[in-house]
């Protein structure tokens, strides 16, 4: 988790079965003490993902 920081932009690279298309981007807005990552999607919606989900389904956008 040391490489992941608040403010980073992440990009969805795998279908996660929700109405979010692959290629969508989000910004990390908060990481709690249990390594749960809170993100704001560019469309304005919010989500919570685990560190495992982050590394499996997202990449850090350039």
C-alpha positions in Angstrom: 0.0 0.0 0.0 3.0 2.3 0.3 2.9 3.1 -3.4 -0.8 4.1 -3.4 -1.5 7.6 -2.2 -4.5 9.9 -1.9 -5.0 12.0 -5.0 -3.7 9.3 -7.4 -5.8 8.6 -10.5 -6.6 5.0 -11.2 -8.0 3.4 -14.4 -10.3 0.3 -14.5 -8.7 -2.4 -16.6 -11.0 -5.3 -16.0 -14.8 -5.7 -16.1 -16.0 -5.7 -12.5 -19.6 -6.5 -13.2 -21.1 -3.1 -12.4 -22.2 -0.4 -14.7 -18.7 1.0 -15.0 -17.0 0.6 -18.3 -13.4 -0.6 -18.6 -11.2 2.4 -19.1 -13.1 4.5 -16.6 -11.0 6.6 -14.2 -11.3 7.5 -10.6 -9.4 9.5 -8.0 -8.3 8.0 -4.6 -9.8 10.3 -2.0 -9.2 8.3 1.3 -7.4 5.2 2.6 -8.6 4.0 6.0 -6.7 2.1 8.7 -7.9 -1.2 7.3 -6.5 -0.4 3.8 -10.0 0.2 2.3 -9.7 2.6 -0.5 -12.4 5.2 -1.2 -12.6 6.5 -4.7 -14.5 9.2 -6.6 -15.4 8.1 -10.2 -15.1 10.8 -12.8 -18.9 10.6 -13.3 -19.3 11.8 -9.7 -20.2 8.5 -8.1 -18.2 7.0 -5.2 -17.0 3.5 -4.3 -15.0 1.6 -1.8 -12.5 -1.0 -2.9 -9.9 -3.2 -1.1 -6.2 -3.2 -1.8 -6.6 -6.6 -3.4 -9.3 -5.3 -5.8 -7.2 -2.3 -6.6 -4.2 -4.4 -7.7 -6.4 -6.9 -9.6 -8.7 -4.6 -11.5 -7.0 -1.2 -11.8 -3.8 0.4 -12.9 -2.4 3.8 -11.9 -3.2 6.2 -14.8 -0.3 8.1 -16.3 
